[in-house]
Amino acid sequence: MLSIVIPTFNEGRAPLDLVPGLAARDGVHEVLVIDASDDDESRACLDELDAPGVRVVQAEDRGRGAQMNQGARLASGEALLFLHCDTRLPANAVSHVRKALVTYQWGRFNLDLDAPDMRFRVIAGMIRLRSRLTRIATGDQAIFARRDFFLDQGGFAEIALMEDIEFSRRVGGVHRPALVTSPVVTSARRWIGHGTLRTILLMWKLRLLYRLGVSPERLATLYRSAR
């Protein structure tokens, strides 16, 4: 059984477009929305999520790592899939996850961006290549894992930023991740809104600083100030 965990924070109506369709998929046991919103509109929209198999839970602590860990603890499926609210799974995602977890303990999907411009195809190709070479998964690649393995490994680090990178490096040293080549499609809004080159350079800068030992809290401050 597959449990899908979605951390949300002030997402507006976006969960209404995503969650009911996920819960209706064959093989999806439940969808857990762990919400840390502090605006009334987002909370009101989540109140409309009354589809079978959907649980909306108030986050104990804000932050993707903490929210996803809370969802993992509450989940009753044998497998977990962590999904960002602006990412869409391929139609055959559940069967691919099931097949991958026969051999692997965890994995991630290839990634496409939802903008047709050639520059975004190049960016997606760079992300896919980087993930193959480094075995590092980012959160928008829909990381999945066996639930018992995820919990045994301590889940995500509850840090301000880079919880996905930290998890990939730590857990990747124990088990090689599976790669599902059918891509998830994620929003290109941050590249469009903040500029393609500017966003790429910012992400490279943040990852370099993280490797050099700069704290996730400081990186989160830099990220927010650059947006």
C-alpha angles and dihedrals in degrees: 000000000000124000117195116208119199120184112205136189122175093331096153113204095342095103090056089060094047114031107057092054091050093050091052095056119110110254096024107121097185144340116224117198110195105195130196097169119149099188124088096227094058093046091048091052091052089053086065092061101100100140118137112267094024124118123184111199130184110241116246090209131014119243132080095254094051093042094050092047090052090052091049091053091050096044120104098193122103090230130048129206119189113208133185115224093242096050125092125206123225117254093254096045098118095052091047092052092048092049093047094050092056087074106016134052095216142357150159141230132249112254138230129180122232096234120092097212114117092236090064091050088054091049091050090048091052091050092050092048093048091050092050094048098043101027086226116144125201124209094253088062090072100245113214134186146165105274096229091049092048093051093043089055092053097253121244121343107253095232133136096253140357096040089139094051092046091049093049094051095044098043094035088064088062102039132010111241125242118239119215106203095199097094132233113223117228133185120272091203097116092053091045095044099044102027129270100250093037091054094047092050091047093053092047090049093050093049092048091050090048091053088049090056103259109156120256089236091058091045091052090053091051091048094051093046092052095051 
